[in-house]
Amino acid sequence: MNSQAKTLDTFDLVKLLKRAPAEHKGHAGKVMLIGGATGMAGALLLAGNACLHLGAGWTILEMLDPASAHADADHPELMIQLVTPNILDVINTTQPDVIAIGPGLGKSELAIECLRASLSFPKIPLVIDADALNLISASGELLELLINRNQKFPGLTVLTPHPGEAANLLKSSTEKVQSDRLSAIKALVVLTQSIVVLKGQHTLILSPHHTLEQCMAGNPGMGTGGMGDVLTGSIAAIAAQGIRHHLDLWQSTGIAVQLHASAADSLVNKGIGPIGLTPSENILEMRALLNKLL
């Protein structure tokens, strides 16, 4: 463990998510997830399934791939629609409680417009992952929008880079990030003024307003495509519920990170993995663990 980090320990907070008998979907929040370009729709579906199974009241997928922007027979609860160029108008009409953007987003002009619109939408938690991070790393304008958002609405934006995405943001290399993860996450927080989750072995979490925390759970089985998308959807789901259950984005992020890693450990203890452990299996184990903790 990093000597400067305290161990992430959020499970006592999970009890705040317990629902009163008369609660309805409005108390669990409305989440909009944006991504899923051609060939990458699965990333957004994974994020959406995580969001759904972790308890969001509504899960809305804004899908960039026209061939995938239709109802999912396996999960008809997901509200899936095709992204259009007037995405900001759609966001304003939908009035989500949380936006998550990045899984399978791609780097098209429409993807950039989606990110610009998300960064411009005020006062709600925003989760930024994957290609959305890479777009910010390549654009001074988008980075400025991110910083301005955090100045106006501190504590309402979380970035979830893996080491490669962190390196892109820092104009560095993956090897350098991994050789000094503490310095890397500190630099990311200074650069972006955001809550930052630096994924990897012993994931680190830091923000301008909080001290460093480190998740000691997790195993190598998590090193597979789609696990990050699951984390994005999970943070969004917990944050959406947290709005009316007295959890802020920092706390919601910590809960999701610990659930994500602990569920993977639970599956390995049951003989499922580490080799061949899938993100979809992890979603269901996260749901089971969350409900046991309530």
LINKAGI-V44579 format. One record per residue. N is the residue number from 0. RES is the residue in three letters. PHI is phi in whole degrees, 0 to 359 (999 if undefined). Layout:
N:RES:PHI + N:RES:PHI
This chain:
0:MET:999 + 1:ASN:293 + 2:SER:293 + 3:GLN:269 + 4:ALA:249 + 5:LYS:265 + 6:THR:290 + 7:LEU:297 + 8:ASP:214 + 9:THR:246 + 10:PHE:293 + 11:ASP:294 + 12:LEU:289 + 13:VAL:302 + 14:LYS:299 + 15:LEU:293 + 16:LEU:276 + 17:LYS:299 + 18:ARG:265 + 19:ALA:287 + 20:PRO:304 + 21:ALA:265 + 22:GLU:291 + 23:HIS:230 + 24:LYS:299 + 25:GLY:297 + 26:HIS:285 + 27:ALA:262 + 28:GLY:90 + 29:LYS:247 + 30:VAL:248 + 31:MET:250 + 32:LEU:248 + 33:ILE:238 + 34:GLY:165 + 35:GLY:69 + 36:ALA:290 + 37:THR:308 + 38:GLY:86 + 39:MET:230 + 40:ALA:300 + 41:GLY:301 + 42:ALA:298 + 43:LEU:289 + 44:LEU:296 + 45:LEU:297 + 46:ALA:299 + 47:GLY:295 + 48:ASN:295 + 49:ALA:297 + 50:CYS:298 + 51:LEU:298 + 52:HIS:284 + 53:LEU:267 + 54:GLY:110 + 55:ALA:297 + 56:GLY:290 + 57:TRP:231 + 58:THR:234 + 59:ILE:248 + 60:LEU:255 + 61:GLU:264 + 62:MET:262 + 63:LEU:279 + 64:ASP:276 + 65:PRO:301 + 66:ALA:290 + 67:SER:250 + 68:ALA:274 + 69:HIS:211 + 70:ALA:301 + 71:ASP:265 + 72:ALA:299 + 73:ASP:284 + 74:HIS:222 + 75:PRO:294 + 76:GLU:292 + 77:LEU:288 + 78:MET:267 + 79:ILE:247 + 80:GLN:219 + 81:LEU:280 + 82:VAL:295 + 83:THR:239 + 84:PRO:300 + 85:ASN:270 + 86:ILE:300 + 87:LEU:295 + 88:ASP:297 + 89:VAL:297 + 90:ILE:298 + 91:ASN:297 + 92:THR:288 + 93:THR:288 + 94:GLN:53 + 95:PRO:292 + 96:ASP:275 + 97:VAL:214 + 98:ILE:241 + 99:ALA:234 + 100:ILE:224 + 101:GLY:140 + 102:PRO:300 + 103:GLY:67 + 104:LEU:295 + 105:GLY:77 + 106:LYS:230 + 107:SER:286 + 108:GLU:298 + 109:LEU:294 + 110:ALA:299 + 111:ILE:297 + 112:GLU:294 + 113:CYS:298 + 114:LEU:291 + 115:ARG:301 + 116:ALA:295 + 117:SER:296 + 118:LEU:292 + 119:SER:274 + 120:PHE:280 + 121:PRO:269 + 122:LYS:71 + 123:ILE:237 + 124:PRO:299 + 125:LEU:231 + 126:VAL:250 + 127:ILE:238 + 128:ASP:218 + 129:ALA:55 + 130:ASP:298 + 131:ALA:298 + 132:LEU:293 + 133:ASN:293 + 134:LEU:295 + 135:ILE:297 + 136:SER:296 + 137:ALA:261 + 138:SER:222 + 139:GLY:298 + 140:GLU:296 + 141:LEU:292 + 142:LEU:297 + 143:GLU:295 + 144:LEU:299 + 145:LEU:298 + 146:ILE:296 + 147:ASN:298 + 148:ARG:299 + 149:ASN:290 + 150:GLN:290 + 151:LYS:280 + 152:PHE:228 + 153:PRO:298 + 154:GLY:80 + 155:LEU:246 + 156:THR:225 + 157:VAL:236 + 158:LEU:253 + 159:THR:233 + 160:PRO:282 + 161:HIS:276 + 162:PRO:304 + 163:GLY:294 + 164:GLU:292 + 165:ALA:299 + 166:ALA:298 + 167:ASN:300 + 168:LEU:297 + 169:LEU:269 + 170:LYS:54 + 171:SER:234 + 172:SER:231 + 173:THR:302 + 174:GLU:299 + 175:LYS:291 + 176:VAL:301 + 177:GLN:290 + 178:SER:285 + 179:ASP:211 + 180:ARG:295 + 181:LEU:297 + 182:SER:296 + 183:ALA:295 + 184:ILE:291 + 185:LYS:298 + 186:ALA:294 + 187:LEU:295 + 188:VAL:294 + 189:VAL:297 + 190:LEU:294 + 191:THR:255 + 192:GLN:60 + 193:SER:248 + 194:ILE:293 + 195:VAL:234 + 196:VAL:249 + 197:LEU:268 + 198:LYS:287 + 199:GLY:133 + 200:GLN:302 + 201:HIS:57 + 202:THR:310 + 203:LEU:254 + 204:ILE:228 + 205:LEU:208 + 206:SER:215 + 207:PRO:296 + 208:HIS:244 + 209:HIS:222 + 210:THR:275 + 211:LEU:294 + 212:GLU:233 + 213:GLN:226 + 214:CYS:274 + 215:MET:269 + 216:ALA:277 + 217:GLY:112 + 218:ASN:205 + 219:PRO:297 + 220:GLY:298 + 221:MET:283 + 222:GLY:278 + 223:THR:215 + 224:GLY:302 + 225:GLY:106 + 226:MET:297 + 227:GLY:294 + 228:ASP:297 + 229:VAL:298 + 230:LEU:297 + 231:THR:301 + 232:GLY:296 + 233:SER:291 + 234:ILE:301 + 235:ALA:299 + 236:ALA:295 + 237:ILE:294 + 238:ALA:296 + 239:ALA:296 + 240:GLN:290 + 241:GLY:296 + 242:ILE:302 + 243:ARG:257 + 244:HIS:240 + 245:HIS:65 + 246:LEU:238 + 247:ASP:272 + 248:LEU:294 + 249:TRP:300 + 250:GLN:294 + 251:SER:298 + 252:THR:296 + 253:GLY:298 + 254:ILE:300 + 255:ALA:296 + 256:VAL:298 + 257:GLN:290 + 258:LEU:299 + 259:HIS:302 + 260:ALA:286 + 261:SER:292 + 262:ALA:297 + 263:ALA:297 + 264:ASP:295 + 265:SER:298 + 266:LEU:296 + 267:VAL:297 + 268:ASN:296 + 269:LYS:270 + 270:GLY:89 + 271:ILE:259 + 272:GLY:97 + 273:PRO:288 + 274:ILE:289 + 275:GLY:87 + 276:LEU:296 + 277:THR:253 + 278:PRO:301 + 279:SER:296 + 280:GLU:296 + 281:ASN:294 + 282:ILE:302 + 283:LEU:293 + 284:GLU:290 + 285:MET:298 + 286:ARG:300 + 287:ALA:299 + 288:LEU:294 + 289:LEU:302 + 290:ASN:290 + 291:LYS:294 + 292:LEU:278 + 293:LEU:293
